[in-house]
Amino acid sequence: MKNINFASSFKYAFEGFLFAGKKERNFQFHLIAAVVVILAGMFSDLSLIEWILIILCISGTLSLELINTAIESVVDLASPEIHELAKRAKDMSAAAVLVFAGASAIIGILIFLPKWMEIIN
């Protein structure tokens, strides 16, 4: 493996992000959800701690989705035929995204619901 310089590593990371944003449906969904949550946060008077939690949830979900996509790509390369272990690896990496996204949704509800209830009342 070639030794790459620091700037090149950022270039490759950006290329990976762009690829996922253009080609991966689940990553696109999470990006749209992130934009919606950020916009909601801008109109909900979030505290610094609430913003930190929102940013951690968004970045964690996007990161796990990227890892899931990478795992699926490597598994598909290593095992183009259907194999129980390949399926298990892909299912578990997808489950990791689901768990974190579910927890993020709950955190979002806990942050936003009281603020929106206050506005309604």
PENOR-V72850 format. One record per residue. N is the residue number from 1. PHI is phi in degrees with one decimal (NA if undefined). PSI is psi in whole degrees, -180 to 180 (* if undefined). NEAR is the number of other ideal C-beta (glycine too) atoms within 10 Angstrom. Layout:
n:N phi:PHI psi:PSI near:NEAR
n:N phi:PHI psi:PSI near:NEAR
This chain:
n:1 phi:NA psi:137 near:3
n:2 phi:-73.8 psi:149 near:4
n:3 phi:-85.8 psi:114 near:5
n:4 phi:-101.4 psi:155 near:10
n:5 phi:-81.4 psi:169 near:8
n:6 phi:-60.2 psi:-45 near:6
n:7 phi:-63.6 psi:-39 near:8
n:8 phi:-64.0 psi:-35 near:11
n:9 phi:-63.3 psi:-37 near:10
n:10 phi:-67.5 psi:-39 near:10
n:11 phi:-60.0 psi:-47 near:11
n:12 phi:-66.0 psi:-38 near:11
n:13 phi:-63.5 psi:-43 near:11
n:14 phi:-63.6 psi:-40 near:10
n:15 phi:-61.8 psi:-40 near:10
n:16 phi:-63.6 psi:-42 near:13
n:17 phi:-63.1 psi:-46 near:14
n:18 phi:-63.5 psi:-41 near:10
n:19 phi:-59.1 psi:-49 near:13
n:20 phi:-61.8 psi:-41 near:20
n:21 phi:-64.5 psi:-31 near:13
n:22 phi:-88.6 psi:-34 near:9
n:23 phi:-114.4 psi:-20 near:10
n:24 phi:-102.9 psi:112 near:17
n:25 phi:-59.3 psi:-44 near:8
n:26 phi:-66.4 psi:-39 near:14
n:27 phi:-64.7 psi:-40 near:21
n:28 phi:-60.6 psi:-43 near:14
n:29 phi:-59.2 psi:-46 near:12
n:30 phi:-65.9 psi:-35 near:22
n:31 phi:-64.1 psi:-44 near:18
n:32 phi:-63.2 psi:-44 near:10
n:33 phi:-60.1 psi:-40 near:17
n:34 phi:-62.4 psi:-43 near:18
n:35 phi:-62.9 psi:-43 near:11
n:36 phi:-61.3 psi:-44 near:10
n:37 phi:-65.7 psi:-42 near:20
n:38 phi:-62.8 psi:-44 near:13
n:39 phi:-63.4 psi:-43 near:10
n:40 phi:-61.2 psi:-40 near:16
n:41 phi:-64.3 psi:-36 near:19
n:42 phi:-64.6 psi:-26 near:10
n:43 phi:-103.8 psi:9 near:9
n:44 phi:-117.8 psi:9 near:17
n:45 phi:52.9 psi:57 near:10
n:46 phi:-75.5 psi:146 near:17
n:47 phi:-78.4 psi:170 near:9
n:48 phi:-60.3 psi:-44 near:7
n:49 phi:-63.2 psi:-41 near:9
n:50 phi:-63.7 psi:-42 near:18
n:51 phi:-62.9 psi:-41 near:14
n:52 phi:-61.4 psi:-45 near:11
n:53 phi:-63.0 psi:-42 near:17
n:54 phi:-62.5 psi:-46 near:22
n:55 phi:-63.6 psi:-41 near:14
n:56 phi:-63.2 psi:-41 near:12
n:57 phi:-65.7 psi:-45 near:21
n:58 phi:-64.2 psi:-50 near:20
n:59 phi:-66.3 psi:-36 near:11
n:60 phi:-65.5 psi:-44 near:15
n:61 phi:-65.0 psi:-46 near:23
n:62 phi:-63.0 psi:-41 near:20
n:63 phi:-63.7 psi:-45 near:12
n:64 phi:-64.8 psi:-36 near:20
n:65 phi:-64.5 psi:-40 near:24
n:66 phi:-65.2 psi:-42 near:19
n:67 phi:-63.8 psi:-42 near:13
n:68 phi:-59.1 psi:-45 near:21
n:69 phi:-62.9 psi:-41 near:20
n:70 phi:-63.6 psi:-44 near:13
n:71 phi:-62.1 psi:-45 near:16
n:72 phi:-61.8 psi:-39 near:16
n:73 phi:-65.1 psi:-44 near:10
n:74 phi:-66.6 psi:-41 near:13
n:75 phi:-63.5 psi:-43 near:18
n:76 phi:-62.5 psi:-37 near:11
n:77 phi:-67.9 psi:-45 near:8
n:78 phi:-75.3 psi:-30 near:11
n:79 phi:-138.3 psi:77 near:15
n:80 phi:-64.2 psi:-27 near:9
n:81 phi:-84.6 psi:160 near:5
n:82 phi:-70.7 psi:127 near:7
n:83 phi:-141.4 psi:140 near:12
n:84 phi:-58.2 psi:-42 near:8
n:85 phi:-68.2 psi:-37 near:10
n:86 phi:-64.2 psi:-44 near:17
n:87 phi:-62.1 psi:-43 near:12
n:88 phi:-61.6 psi:-44 near:11
n:89 phi:-62.2 psi:-45 near:17
n:90 phi:-67.2 psi:-41 near:17
n:91 phi:-64.9 psi:-41 near:9
n:92 phi:-70.7 psi:-36 near:11
n:93 phi:-68.5 psi:-36 near:18
n:94 phi:-67.0 psi:-38 near:17
n:95 phi:-63.7 psi:-35 near:11
n:96 phi:-61.3 psi:-41 near:14
n:97 phi:-64.4 psi:-44 near:22
n:98 phi:-60.1 psi:-45 near:12
n:99 phi:-61.2 psi:-48 near:11
n:100 phi:-68.6 psi:-41 near:16
n:101 phi:-64.4 psi:-38 near:20
n:102 phi:-64.1 psi:-45 near:11
n:103 phi:-63.1 psi:-39 near:13
n:104 phi:-63.7 psi:-39 near:22
n:105 phi:-63.6 psi:-42 near:14
n:106 phi:-63.5 psi:-43 near:11
n:107 phi:-61.0 psi:-42 near:15
n:108 phi:-60.3 psi:-43 near:19
n:109 phi:-62.4 psi:-44 near:11
n:110 phi:-63.9 psi:-30 near:11
n:111 phi:-82.5 psi:-48 near:21
n:112 phi:-83.1 psi:-37 near:17
n:113 phi:-57.5 psi:-48 near:10
n:114 phi:-60.8 psi:-37 near:11
n:115 phi:-67.0 psi:-42 near:16
n:116 phi:-71.5 psi:-35 near:12
n:117 phi:-63.9 psi:-38 near:9
n:118 phi:-64.0 psi:-39 near:10
n:119 phi:-67.3 psi:-42 near:10
n:120 phi:-65.1 psi:-41 near:6
n:121 phi:-85.8 psi:* near:5
